[in-house]
Amino acid sequence: MGKNDRPSDETWLGVMTLRNKGLEVSLPRPFQRELWDLMENNVLMTVFSRSEA
């Protein structure tokens, strides 16, 4: 049960879709920060994070 601070495939579960308008983000702040960097590059994407309970 040792998890690295680095994003793993399990943590990055979701669907990324390019959209012209609207941006729905459901990820922790650390991940959102990376998304903002993508937005600055004119890349709008919708990310849905799946949490297994």
C-alpha contacts under 8 A as a table, 3 or more apart, distances in Angstrom:
res1	aa1	res2	aa2	distance
4	N	7	P	7.51
7	P	11	T	5.90
7	P	12	W	6.51
8	S	11	T	5.12
8	S	12	W	6.04
9	D	12	W	4.96
9	D	13	L	6.28
10	E	13	L	5.55
11	T	49	S	7.98
12	W	49	S	7.02
13	L	48	F	7.74
13	L	49	S	5.71
13	L	50	R	5.89
14	G	47	V	5.97
14	G	48	F	4.76
14	G	49	S	4.77
14	G	50	R	6.12
15	V	46	T	7.19
15	V	47	V	5.56
15	V	48	F	5.66
15	V	49	S	7.72
16	M	45	M	5.81
16	M	46	T	5.23
16	M	47	V	5.03
16	M	48	F	7.35
17	T	45	M	5.26
17	T	46	T	5.25
17	T	47	V	7.27
18	L	43	V	7.50
18	L	44	L	5.75
18	L	45	M	4.71
18	L	46	T	6.72
19	R	22	G	6.94
19	R	23	L	7.78
19	R	44	L	5.77
19	R	45	M	6.03
19	R	46	T	7.27
20	N	44	L	6.75
21	K	44	L	7.55
22	G	44	L	7.87
23	L	44	L	6.67
23	L	45	M	6.43
23	L	46	T	5.65
24	E	45	M	7.92
24	E	46	T	5.31
24	E	47	V	6.51
24	E	48	F	7.69
25	V	32	Q	7.23
25	V	46	T	6.34
25	V	47	V	5.44
25	V	48	F	6.62
26	S	47	V	6.59
26	S	48	F	5.74
26	S	49	S	5.78
27	L	31	F	5.94
27	L	32	Q	6.13
27	L	47	V	7.76
27	L	48	F	7.59
27	L	49	S	6.07
28	P	31	F	5.45
28	P	32	Q	6.27
29	R	32	Q	4.84
29	R	33	R	6.16
30	P	33	R	5.35
30	P	34	E	6.97
31	F	34	E	5.27
31	F	35	L	6.49
32	Q	35	L	4.86
32	Q	36	W	6.22
33	R	36	W	5.17
33	R	37	D	6.62
34	E	37	D	5.16
34	E	38	L	6.60
35	L	38	L	4.99
35	L	39	M	6.28
36	W	39	M	4.92
36	W	40	E	6.36
37	D	40	E	5.21
37	D	41	N	6.75
38	L	41	N	5.10
38	L	42	N	6.84
38	L	43	V	5.46
38	L	44	L	7.43
39	M	42	N	5.08
39	M	43	V	4.80
39	M	44	L	5.74
40	E	43	V	7.09
